Amino acid sequence: MGLNFIKISSRILFLFFLIVIEYLATTSISIKVIENSWDKANHFVAFFVLFITLSTGFPNIKLIGRILLLMFFGIQIEIVQAFLPFREFSLLDILADFVGVVIGIATSKILQNIIR
């Protein structure tokens, strides 16, 4: 399995996860697995996975660019949710997103060292 395959696969997964997360964040449909779990953990895991796939798929984007991109995405979700009758804006959700990104950064550094 070559590095090019990993990069392309990560790009596809990143875009797929973006779409799925946006859908899950804005749908009124009750999804038991998500509804029965702790909301902040959902945010943490989502943004952790987004950071890993973004970093692996788009390694040429600088770290600050990856952080800003994902945080804008998280803030965008919260702004959209503020206008939905079945959702609400939450600063704690944005904080959970950021923690997921930070742990993603650390994990990404470890993975890079393993790959080298």
DSSP file with accessible surface (Angstrom, degrees, kcal/mol):
  #  RESIDUE AA STRUCTURE BP1 BP2  ACC     N-H-->O    O-->H-N    N-H-->O    O-->H-N    TCO  KAPPA ALPHA  PHI   PSI    X-CA   Y-CA   Z-CA
    1    1 A M              0   0  184      0, 0.0     2,-0.1     0, 0.0     0, 0.0   0.000 360.0 360.0 360.0 115.9    0.0    0.0    0.0
    2    2 A G     >  -     0   0   45      1,-0.1     4,-1.8     4,-0.0     3,-0.1  -0.352 360.0-113.0 -85.0 164.1    1.7    3.2   -1.2
    3    3 A L  H  > S+     0   0  123      1,-0.2     4,-2.5     2,-0.2     5,-0.2   0.834 116.4  58.6 -63.8 -32.1    1.6    6.6    0.3
    4    4 A N  H  > S+     0   0  107      2,-0.2     4,-2.6     1,-0.2    -1,-0.2   0.907 105.0  49.9 -64.5 -40.4   -0.3    7.9   -2.7
    5    5 A F  H  > S+     0   0  117      2,-0.2     4,-2.7     1,-0.2     5,-0.2   0.912 111.2  49.1 -62.5 -42.9   -3.1    5.4   -2.0
    6    6 A I  H  X S+     0   0   52     -4,-1.8     4,-2.5     2,-0.2    -2,-0.2   0.920 111.6  49.3 -63.4 -42.2   -3.2    6.5    1.6
    7    7 A K  H  X S+     0   0   63     -4,-2.5     4,-2.1     2,-0.2    -2,-0.2   0.945 114.1  44.3 -63.6 -47.0   -3.4   10.2    0.7
    8    8 A I  H  X S+     0   0   80     -4,-2.6     4,-2.3     1,-0.2    -2,-0.2   0.926 114.2  49.7 -65.3 -43.4   -6.2    9.6   -1.9
    9    9 A S  H  X S+     0   0   32     -4,-2.7     4,-2.7     1,-0.2    -1,-0.2   0.911 110.7  50.5 -61.2 -41.7   -8.1    7.4    0.5
   10   10 A S  H  X S+     0   0   14     -4,-2.5     4,-2.8    -5,-0.2    47,-0.2   0.877 108.4  52.3 -65.4 -37.5   -7.8   10.0    3.3
   11   11 A R  H  X S+     0   0   91     -4,-2.1     4,-2.3     2,-0.2    -1,-0.2   0.929 111.4  46.3 -63.0 -45.2   -9.1   12.7    1.0
   12   12 A I  H  X S+     0   0  110     -4,-2.3     4,-2.6     1,-0.2    -2,-0.2   0.931 114.3  47.7 -63.1 -45.8  -12.1   10.7    0.2
   13   13 A L  H  X S+     0   0   78     -4,-2.7     4,-3.2     2,-0.2     5,-0.2   0.908 109.8  53.5 -62.7 -41.4  -12.7    9.8    3.8
   14   14 A F  H  X S+     0   0    8     -4,-2.8     4,-2.4    39,-0.2    -2,-0.2   0.952 112.0  43.7 -58.8 -48.7  -12.3   13.4    4.9
   15   15 A L  H  X S+     0   0   92     -4,-2.3     4,-2.1     2,-0.2    -1,-0.2   0.909 114.3  50.8 -64.9 -40.1  -14.9   14.7    2.4
   16   16 A F  H  X S+     0   0  117     -4,-2.6     4,-2.7     1,-0.2    -2,-0.2   0.941 111.0  48.3 -61.1 -47.3  -17.2   11.8    3.3
   17   17 A F  H  X S+     0   0   54     -4,-3.2     4,-3.0     1,-0.2     5,-0.3   0.887 108.2  55.0 -63.4 -38.4  -16.9   12.6    7.0
   18   18 A L  H  X S+     0   0   39     -4,-2.4     4,-2.4    -5,-0.2    -1,-0.2   0.943 111.6  44.1 -57.6 -47.0  -17.6   16.3    6.4
   19   19 A I  H  X S+     0   0  120     -4,-2.1     4,-2.5     2,-0.2    -2,-0.2   0.932 115.4  47.2 -65.0 -46.2  -20.8   15.4    4.6
   20   20 A V  H  X S+     0   0   48     -4,-2.7     4,-3.0     2,-0.2     5,-0.2   0.930 113.3  48.1 -63.1 -44.5  -21.9   12.9    7.2
   21   21 A I  H  X S+     0   0   28     -4,-3.0     4,-2.4     2,-0.2    -1,-0.2   0.919 111.5  49.9 -65.2 -41.9  -21.1   15.2   10.2
   22   22 A E  H  X S+     0   0   47     -4,-2.4     4,-1.0    -5,-0.3    -1,-0.2   0.933 113.1  47.4 -61.4 -43.0  -22.9   18.1    8.6
   23   23 A Y  H >X S+     0   0  110     -4,-2.5     4,-1.6     1,-0.2     3,-0.8   0.950 113.1  47.0 -62.1 -49.9  -26.0   15.9    8.0
   24   24 A L  H 3< S+     0   0   50     -4,-3.0    -1,-0.2     1,-0.2    -2,-0.2   0.849 111.5  52.6 -62.5 -33.2  -25.9   14.5   11.5
   25   25 A A  H 3< S+     0   0   13     -4,-2.4    -1,-0.2    -5,-0.2    -2,-0.2   0.706 119.8  32.5 -75.7 -19.0  -25.5   18.0   13.0
   26   26 A T  H << S+     0   0   38     -4,-1.0    -2,-0.2    -3,-0.8    -1,-0.2   0.493  92.0 105.2-118.8  -4.0  -28.5   19.3   11.1
   27   27 A T     <  -     0   0   15     -4,-1.6    -4,-0.0     1,-0.1    -3,-0.0  -0.464  55.0-152.3 -80.7 151.1  -31.0   16.5   10.8
   28   28 A S        +     0   0   85     -2,-0.1     2,-0.2     2,-0.1    -1,-0.1   0.493  65.1 111.6 -93.6  -6.0  -34.1   16.2   12.9
   29   29 A I  S    S-     0   0   92      1,-0.1     2,-0.6     2,-0.0    -2,-0.1  -0.476  71.8-126.3 -70.5 134.0  -34.1   12.5   12.6
   30   30 A S        -     0   0   73     -2,-0.2     2,-0.6     4,-0.0    -1,-0.1  -0.725  22.1-166.6 -84.9 119.6  -33.3   10.7   15.9
   31   31 A I     >  -     0   0   53     -2,-0.6     4,-3.2     1,-0.2     3,-0.5  -0.932  11.8-149.6-109.9 111.7  -30.4    8.4   15.5
   32   32 A K  H  > S+     0   0  146     -2,-0.6     4,-2.5     1,-0.2    -1,-0.2   0.860  92.1  52.7 -52.7 -46.8  -30.2    6.1   18.6
   33   33 A V  H  4 S+     0   0  120      1,-0.2    -1,-0.2     2,-0.2     4,-0.2   0.915 118.1  37.8 -59.3 -40.9  -26.5    5.6   18.8
   34   34 A I  H >4 S+     0   0   50     -3,-0.5     3,-1.1     1,-0.2    -2,-0.2   0.916 116.2  51.0 -77.5 -42.1  -25.8    9.3   18.6
   35   35 A E  H 3< S+     0   0   97     -4,-3.2    -2,-0.2     1,-0.3    -1,-0.2   0.827 110.2  50.6 -66.1 -30.1  -28.7   10.3   20.8
   36   36 A N  T 3< S+     0   0  131     -4,-2.5    -1,-0.3    -5,-0.3     2,-0.2   0.446 101.0  77.3 -89.3  -1.5  -27.8    7.9   23.6
   37   37 A S  S <  S-     0   0   49     -3,-1.1     2,-0.4    -4,-0.2     3,-0.0  -0.641  97.5 -85.0-104.5 168.2  -24.1    9.0   23.7
   38   38 A W    >>  -     0   0  183     -2,-0.2     4,-1.7     1,-0.1     3,-0.5  -0.570  35.4-140.7 -74.2 124.2  -22.6   12.0   25.4
   39   39 A D  H 3> S+     0   0   62     -2,-0.4     4,-2.0     1,-0.3     5,-0.2   0.860  99.0  53.7 -56.8 -40.9  -22.8   14.9   22.9
   40   40 A K  H 3> S+     0   0   47      1,-0.2     4,-2.6     2,-0.2    -1,-0.3   0.874 106.0  53.7 -66.9 -33.7  -19.4   16.3   23.7
   41   41 A A  H <> S+     0   0   38     -3,-0.5     4,-2.8     2,-0.2     5,-0.3   0.896 105.9  54.0 -65.3 -37.9  -17.8   12.9   23.0
   42   42 A N  H  X S+     0   0   46     -4,-1.7     4,-2.4     1,-0.2    -2,-0.2   0.926 110.8  45.6 -60.2 -44.6  -19.5   12.9   19.6
   43   43 A H  H  X S+     0   0   21     -4,-2.0     4,-2.4     2,-0.2     5,-0.3   0.925 112.7  50.7 -64.1 -46.2  -17.9   16.3   18.8
   44   44 A F  H  X S+     0   0   65     -4,-2.6     4,-2.3     1,-0.2    -2,-0.2   0.952 113.8  43.5 -56.5 -52.2  -14.5   15.2   20.1
   45   45 A V  H  X S+     0   0   79     -4,-2.8     4,-2.7     1,-0.2     5,-0.3   0.920 112.7  53.1 -62.7 -43.4  -14.5   12.0   18.0
   46   46 A A  H  X S+     0   0   19     -4,-2.4     4,-2.5    -5,-0.3    -1,-0.2   0.937 114.5  40.1 -59.5 -46.6  -15.8   13.8   14.9
   47   47 A F  H  X S+     0   0    1     -4,-2.4     4,-2.3     2,-0.2    -1,-0.2   0.811 112.2  56.0 -79.5 -25.1  -13.1   16.5   14.9
   48   48 A F  H  X S+     0   0   54     -4,-2.3     4,-2.3    -5,-0.3    -1,-0.2   0.961 112.4  42.9 -62.9 -50.3  -10.4   14.1   15.9
   49   49 A V  H  X S+     0   0   43     -4,-2.7     4,-2.6     1,-0.2     5,-0.3   0.906 112.7  53.2 -64.4 -41.5  -11.2   11.9   12.9
   50   50 A L  H  X S+     0   0    0     -4,-2.5     4,-2.6    -5,-0.3     5,-0.2   0.924 109.9  48.3 -60.2 -42.8  -11.6   15.0   10.7
   51   51 A F  H  X S+     0   0    1     -4,-2.3     4,-2.9     2,-0.2     5,-0.2   0.933 111.9  48.4 -64.8 -43.6   -8.1   16.2   11.7
   52   52 A I  H  X S+     0   0   29     -4,-2.3     4,-2.3     1,-0.2     5,-0.2   0.943 116.1  42.5 -62.4 -46.9   -6.4   12.9   11.1
   53   53 A T  H  X S+     0   0   11     -4,-2.6     4,-2.6     2,-0.2     5,-0.2   0.889 115.2  50.3 -70.4 -35.4   -8.0   12.4    7.6
   54   54 A L  H  X S+     0   0    1     -4,-2.6     4,-2.5    -5,-0.3    -2,-0.2   0.940 113.3  45.9 -64.4 -46.1   -7.4   16.1    6.7
   55   55 A S  H  < S+     0   0    5     -4,-2.9    -2,-0.2    -5,-0.2    -1,-0.2   0.883 117.6  42.9 -65.3 -39.4   -3.7   15.9    7.8
   56   56 A T  H  < S+     0   0   43     -4,-2.3    -1,-0.2    -5,-0.2    -2,-0.2   0.884 120.8  40.5 -74.5 -38.8   -3.1   12.6    6.0
   57   57 A G  H  < S+     0   0    0     -4,-2.6    -2,-0.2   -47,-0.2    -3,-0.2   0.786 127.6  29.4 -81.2 -29.6   -5.0   13.5    2.8
   58   58 A F    ><  +     0   0   51     -4,-2.5     3,-1.7    -5,-0.2    -1,-0.2  -0.528  65.5 159.2-130.1  65.3   -3.8   17.1    2.5
   59   59 A P  T 3   +     0   0   60      0, 0.0    -1,-0.1     0, 0.0     4,-0.1   0.700  69.3  67.2 -66.3 -16.1   -0.3   17.2    4.1
   60   60 A N  T 3  S+     0   0  143     -3,-0.1     2,-0.5     2,-0.1    -5,-0.1   0.628  76.8  95.9 -80.8 -13.0    0.6   20.4    2.2
   61   61 A I  S <  S-     0   0   60     -3,-1.7     5,-0.1    -7,-0.2    -3,-0.1  -0.667  85.2-116.6 -77.1 127.1   -1.9   22.5    4.1
   62   62 A K     >  -     0   0  165     -2,-0.5     4,-2.2     1,-0.1     3,-0.3  -0.209  22.8-109.1 -62.6 155.4   -0.1   24.1    7.0
   63   63 A L  H  > S+     0   0   60      1,-0.2     4,-2.6     2,-0.2     5,-0.2   0.903 119.2  51.0 -53.5 -47.5   -1.1   23.2   10.6
   64   64 A I  H  > S+     0   0  105      1,-0.2     4,-2.8     2,-0.2    -1,-0.2   0.886 108.8  53.1 -62.3 -35.1   -2.7   26.6   11.3
   65   65 A G  H  > S+     0   0   28     -3,-0.3     4,-2.6     2,-0.2    -1,-0.2   0.904 109.3  48.2 -65.4 -40.8   -4.7   26.2    8.1
   66   66 A R  H  X S+     0   0   24     -4,-2.2     4,-2.3     2,-0.2     5,-0.2   0.920 113.0  48.2 -65.3 -43.1   -6.0   22.8    9.1
   67   67 A I  H  X S+     0   0   31     -4,-2.6     4,-2.6    -5,-0.2     5,-0.2   0.948 114.1  45.6 -62.5 -48.9   -6.9   24.1   12.6
   68   68 A L  H  X S+     0   0   84     -4,-2.8     4,-2.8    -5,-0.2     5,-0.3   0.914 111.2  53.1 -61.8 -43.3   -8.7   27.1   11.1
   69   69 A L  H  X S+     0   0   83     -4,-2.6     4,-2.0    -5,-0.2    -1,-0.2   0.944 113.7  42.1 -57.6 -48.2  -10.6   25.1    8.5
   70   70 A L  H  X S+     0   0    1     -4,-2.3     4,-2.5     2,-0.2    -1,-0.2   0.889 114.1  50.7 -70.9 -36.1  -11.9   22.6   11.1
   71   71 A M  H  X S+     0   0   24     -4,-2.6     4,-2.7     2,-0.2     5,-0.2   0.902 109.7  50.6 -70.0 -37.2  -12.8   25.3   13.6
   72   72 A F  H  X S+     0   0  138     -4,-2.8     4,-2.7    -5,-0.2    -1,-0.2   0.905 110.3  51.2 -62.5 -38.9  -14.7   27.3   11.0
   73   73 A F  H  X S+     0   0   31     -4,-2.0     4,-2.2    -5,-0.3    -2,-0.2   0.938 111.3  47.0 -62.1 -45.8  -16.5   24.1   10.1
   74   74 A G  H  X S+     0   0    0     -4,-2.5     4,-2.0     2,-0.2    -2,-0.2   0.912 113.6  47.3 -63.5 -42.1  -17.4   23.5   13.8
   75   75 A I  H  X S+     0   0   63     -4,-2.7     4,-2.6     1,-0.2    -1,-0.2   0.909 109.3  55.0 -66.2 -39.4  -18.5   27.1   14.3
   76   76 A Q  H  X S+     0   0   67     -4,-2.7     4,-2.5    -5,-0.2     5,-0.2   0.914 106.3  51.8 -59.3 -42.4  -20.6   26.9   11.0
   77   77 A I  H  X S+     0   0    4     -4,-2.2     4,-2.7     1,-0.2    -1,-0.2   0.938 110.7  47.7 -59.5 -46.8  -22.4   23.9   12.4
   78   78 A E  H  X S+     0   0    0     -4,-2.0     4,-1.6     2,-0.2    -2,-0.2   0.885 110.7  50.9 -65.4 -38.1  -23.2   25.7   15.6
   79   79 A I  H  X S+     0   0   86     -4,-2.6     4,-0.7     2,-0.2     3,-0.2   0.938 111.7  47.5 -64.6 -44.4  -24.5   28.8   13.8
   80   80 A V  H >< S+     0   0   48     -4,-2.5     3,-1.5     1,-0.2     4,-0.3   0.934 109.9  53.4 -60.9 -43.6  -26.7   26.6   11.6
   81   81 A Q  H >< S+     0   0    9     -4,-2.7     3,-1.3     1,-0.3     6,-0.3   0.818  96.9  66.3 -63.4 -28.6  -28.0   24.8   14.6
   82   82 A A  H 3< S+     0   0   52     -4,-1.6    -1,-0.3     1,-0.3    -2,-0.2   0.783 104.2  46.0 -62.6 -24.3  -28.9   28.1   16.3
   83   83 A F  T << S+     0   0  170     -3,-1.5    -1,-0.3    -4,-0.7    -2,-0.2   0.413  94.1  92.1 -99.2   0.3  -31.6   28.5   13.5
   84   84 A L  S X  S-     0   0   42     -3,-1.3     3,-1.4    -4,-0.3     0, 0.0  -0.824  70.8-142.2 -97.8 133.7  -33.0   25.0   13.7
   85   85 A P  T 3  S+     0   0  126      0, 0.0    -1,-0.1     0, 0.0    -4,-0.0   0.755 101.7  46.8 -67.0 -20.1  -35.9   24.5   16.1
   86   86 A F  T 3  S+     0   0   94    -60,-0.1     2,-0.3     2,-0.0    -5,-0.1   0.310 113.4  50.4-105.0   9.1  -34.7   21.1   17.2
   87   87 A R    <   -     0   0   63     -3,-1.4     2,-0.3    -6,-0.3   -61,-0.0  -0.857  65.0-152.4-135.6 172.7  -31.0   22.2   17.8
   88   88 A E        -     0   0  148     -2,-0.3    -6,-0.2    -5,-0.1     2,-0.2  -0.990  25.8-101.7-149.5 155.5  -29.2   24.9   19.7
   89   89 A F        -     0   0   87     -2,-0.3     2,-0.4    -8,-0.2   -10,-0.1  -0.536  40.0-174.8 -72.9 138.7  -25.9   26.8   19.6
   90   90 A S     >  -     0   0   21     -2,-0.2     4,-1.3     1,-0.1     3,-0.2  -0.937  28.4-165.8-144.1 120.0  -23.3   25.6   22.1
   91   91 A L  H  > S+     0   0  126     -2,-0.4     4,-2.3     1,-0.2     5,-0.1   0.823  96.5  60.9 -67.0 -30.9  -19.9   27.0   22.9
   92   92 A L  H  > S+     0   0  111      1,-0.2     4,-2.5     2,-0.2    -1,-0.2   0.849 100.2  54.4 -65.9 -32.2  -19.1   23.8   24.8
   93   93 A D  H  > S+     0   0    7      2,-0.2     4,-2.4     1,-0.2    -1,-0.2   0.915 108.1  49.1 -64.9 -41.4  -19.6   21.9   21.5
   94   94 A I  H  X S+     0   0   25     -4,-1.3     4,-2.4     2,-0.2    -2,-0.2   0.908 110.5  51.1 -64.4 -39.5  -17.0   24.2   19.8
   95   95 A L  H  X S+     0   0   98     -4,-2.3     4,-2.5     2,-0.2    -2,-0.2   0.924 109.4  49.8 -63.1 -43.1  -14.7   23.6   22.8
   96   96 A A  H  X S+     0   0   12     -4,-2.5     4,-2.2     2,-0.2    -2,-0.2   0.894 109.4  52.5 -62.8 -38.3  -15.1   19.8   22.3
   97   97 A D  H  X S+     0   0    0     -4,-2.4     4,-2.0     2,-0.2    -2,-0.2   0.936 109.9  48.7 -59.7 -45.7  -14.4   20.2   18.6
   98   98 A F  H  X S+     0   0   91     -4,-2.4     4,-2.8     1,-0.2    -2,-0.2   0.901 108.8  51.8 -64.3 -41.3  -11.2   22.1   19.5
   99   99 A V  H  X S+     0   0   64     -4,-2.5     4,-2.7     1,-0.2     5,-0.3   0.915 108.4  52.5 -62.4 -40.5  -10.1   19.4   22.0
  100  100 A G  H  X S+     0   0    0     -4,-2.2     4,-2.0     1,-0.2    -1,-0.2   0.912 110.5  48.0 -59.8 -40.2  -10.6   16.8   19.3
  101  101 A V  H  X S+     0   0    0     -4,-2.0     4,-2.4     2,-0.2    -2,-0.2   0.933 111.1  50.2 -65.8 -44.8   -8.4   18.8   16.9
  102  102 A V  H  X S+     0   0   61     -4,-2.8     4,-2.0     2,-0.2    -2,-0.2   0.934 113.1  44.8 -62.5 -45.6   -5.7   19.2   19.6
  103  103 A I  H  X S+     0   0   73     -4,-2.7     4,-2.6     1,-0.2    -1,-0.2   0.874 111.2  56.0 -66.8 -33.0   -5.6   15.5   20.3
  104  104 A G  H  X S+     0   0    0     -4,-2.0     4,-2.8    -5,-0.3    -2,-0.2   0.892 104.5  52.8 -62.5 -38.7   -5.7   14.9   16.6
  105  105 A I  H  X S+     0   0   32     -4,-2.4     4,-2.3     2,-0.2    -2,-0.2   0.949 111.1  45.7 -61.8 -48.3   -2.6   17.1   16.2
  106  106 A A  H  X S+     0   0   51     -4,-2.0     4,-2.0     1,-0.2    -2,-0.2   0.928 115.1  46.9 -61.9 -44.3   -0.7   15.0   18.8
  107  107 A T  H  X S+     0   0   40     -4,-2.6     4,-2.8     1,-0.2    -1,-0.2   0.902 109.8  53.8 -64.6 -40.9   -1.9   11.7   17.3
  108  108 A S  H  X S+     0   0    9     -4,-2.8     4,-2.6     1,-0.2    -1,-0.2   0.902 107.3  51.2 -61.0 -41.3   -0.9   12.9   13.8
  109  109 A K  H  X S+     0   0  102     -4,-2.3     4,-2.0     2,-0.2    -1,-0.2   0.917 111.1  48.3 -62.3 -42.7    2.6   13.8   15.0
  110  110 A I  H  X S+     0   0  101     -4,-2.0     4,-2.0     1,-0.2    -2,-0.2   0.931 111.8  49.1 -63.4 -44.9    2.9   10.3   16.5
  111  111 A L  H  X S+     0   0   71     -4,-2.8     4,-2.6     1,-0.2    -2,-0.2   0.894 108.8  53.5 -61.8 -40.1    1.6    8.7   13.3
  112  112 A Q  H  X S+     0   0   60     -4,-2.6     4,-1.9     1,-0.2    -1,-0.2   0.904 108.8  49.3 -62.0 -40.5    4.1   10.7   11.2
  113  113 A N  H  < S+     0   0  110     -4,-2.0    -1,-0.2     2,-0.2    -2,-0.2   0.871 111.6  49.1 -66.9 -35.7    7.0    9.5   13.4
  114  114 A I  H  < S+     0   0  126     -4,-2.0    -2,-0.2     1,-0.2    -1,-0.2   0.923 110.1  50.6 -68.1 -43.0    5.8    5.9   13.0
  115  115 A I  H  <        0   0  110     -4,-2.6    -2,-0.2    -5,-0.2    -1,-0.2   0.881 360.0 360.0 -64.6 -37.4    5.5    6.2    9.2
  116  116 A R     <        0   0  211     -4,-1.9    -1,-0.1    -5,-0.2    -3,-0.1   0.761 360.0 360.0 -73.9 360.0    9.0    7.7    8.9
